[in-house]
Amino acid sequence: MLLEKGALTSDWVPAFKAVPRDAFVPDRLWPGTAGGNRQGEVIDRNTDPARWWEKVYSDVPLTTQWDDGAHTGTDKGRAPTSSNSMPKMVFSMLGALSVERGNRVLEIGTGTGWNAALLSHRLGPDNVVTVEVDPSVAEEARRRLAAVDLNPLSVVGDGAHGYPDGAPYDRVVATCGISTVPYDWIEQAAEGAVVVAPWGPPYGGQGVARLRVGEGGVAMGRFVMSSAFMRLRDQRDTFPPTDTFPDASNWPSTASRRTTALSPDDMGAWHHMFTLGVQVPDMFCRVEWGKAGAYRLWLLDMGCTSWATVDYEPGRTEFEVAEYGPRHLWTEAEAVMSWWREKGEPRFERYGLTVTPHGQRVWLDSPDDLVPVRAP
């Protein structure tokens, strides 16, 4: 199936056969969807082995930890915090990494250890360093790696800092989402190295960036696919509660009211959220669900000064807007979506990212065509 999809290329087939996924999946798992944003009910290998094997060899992500390990039991926790990624994504990212014989690889996010095992089989364990922030997750991965006779250097630590003692690296791959490329990764990469990482703004939307490290410590490259990875712990987003915003609990209070032809449903795809988050980096959203597919979309700013709501109902062509505060957040969103349409409705593959010692910027089509950032 993976070969047919083009995700598994012939050069990775030997590693795929030698390092089976089931060797890196615990007895208890919560299967996800292809998008990675929903988990099903628990499956236990000891009580339902047939379903366990079916899910392990399906092209879906498998959640293996909730709430940094604080959650126990068979129910779902609040937030998934470790998983075995869907095979198509694993091999697509390994393909983007373009490893060559003799490469040294830094992996950020050991997780279950499967990705580190695949790299170790391909390149030799002495050429792989894998960093995991959670000691218990790292120890379980070490045990599973040893069981297949592959022992890369396994480091417990904050992946944002990489592992300078093993530098320089020819390849860097992150199996966790980021909103800022840690510059330590670039500094620890050799000139010409490839960095592959899931990148997305706090608003939502995430794509895999493939960067090439050039002269002067500048890394640059395009996004190659969409993705949905758990955040690097160092960069998890914390959004203020809605009721801390002025008059939000008294909606609509004194908010200005109008209608809009822009449907919230027309700005909810992954690439829309990415575009909105890049251009308005301090904005985030929440959804209140109603009946029969209706909902209220909230847009809020991190400074807790302004909010906007738009009420969606299926079949309508005009939608009620309320805007409160010194900023008009729905107006800002309308401007971003207008820009997106004027640019030909770009998907991820037209966007790119440049990282320098002084910061990072997203661009469209060319590094010289920076995506505008709308300052508050």
C-alpha positions, 0 to 999 in steps of 0.5 A: 500500500505504501509503495502504491501511494509513493510514500515508501520508495525502494531504497527504504524497503529493506529498512521497512522489512527489517524494522517492523512497526509492531516491534515499536508499538505498545500493547495499549494504543489509541488509533487516530485518523489520517489527519492525526487530530482525533483518536479512537477508543483504546485497543489492547493487544491482550484482549483484542489482538486482531484489531491491534494488528489491524491498526498497527498495519493501517496507515494511521497514527497511534497515540501511545501516551496522554498528558505527558504520562500523567494520564493512566487507564483506558479512557482518552486523556486531555491531550495526546503527547506521544505517538507512533506516526502514520507510516505514510508520513514517516516515509514521506519525511524520510524521503524528504530527508534524502539521507546518503551513506555516511550521513550523521543524523540528529532526530528530535523526538524519539517517541516509540523509537521506530523512526530512529530504528529505520534511520539506524538500519539504513545508516548504522546506529553510530550515525544516529543521535535521537533526543527525547524529552520524556525519560520514560518514553526514552527508556521504553524506546531504548528497550525496543531498539535494543530488542532489534539490535539497533542502539543509536545514541539516545539522549534525554533532554530538551530537543530544542537544544539539539545535541551539540556533542554529536555535531556537526550533523548532515541531516536533522529531522524533527518528529514534533511540531514547531512554530519557530525553528530552534537556531541550535539545530542550524548551528549544529548542522553542517553546511549543505545539511538538510533539515526536515521539520513540521512547522506551523503558526499557533493559529493552526495549520502545519506543513513539513519544511525542508530546509538546506543549510547554506553559508552564514548560518542561513537555512532556506527551503520549501514546505513539501506537504501538510502535517499534524504533529504534536508540539515540541514541549518547549514550544507548546501554545498556551492561550488565555481563556475566552472569559478573560477578554473584555465583555466576551462573557456578555456577548455581544455586549457593545461589540460592533455588528455587521454581516460578512460574505466570507464564510467561516467554513471557507477559511477552515482548511489546514492551508487557510489556517496556516496562511492566517496564522503566518500573517496574524501571528498573535491571533488564535481561534475557538469554536462553539458548536450549535445544532445541525452543523451551526457554530460560532467561530471566535477570533481572539488576540494574545494580548486579550484586547480584542475579539470577534465572532462569526455565526455559521449556519449551513445554507446561508450566504451572509453571516453575522459578525461581532467585533470588539476592542481596538482591533477588528479581527474579522476585518483582519481575517478578511484581508488575509483571505483576500490576499490568499485569493489574489495570490491564486489560492496557494497550498503548502507547496508554494510556501517556503521558510528562511531561517537566519541568526536573526529570525525566520520568515515565510515566503511565497514562491520566491524567498524575495516574496515575503508573506506580509505580517500584519502587526497589531 
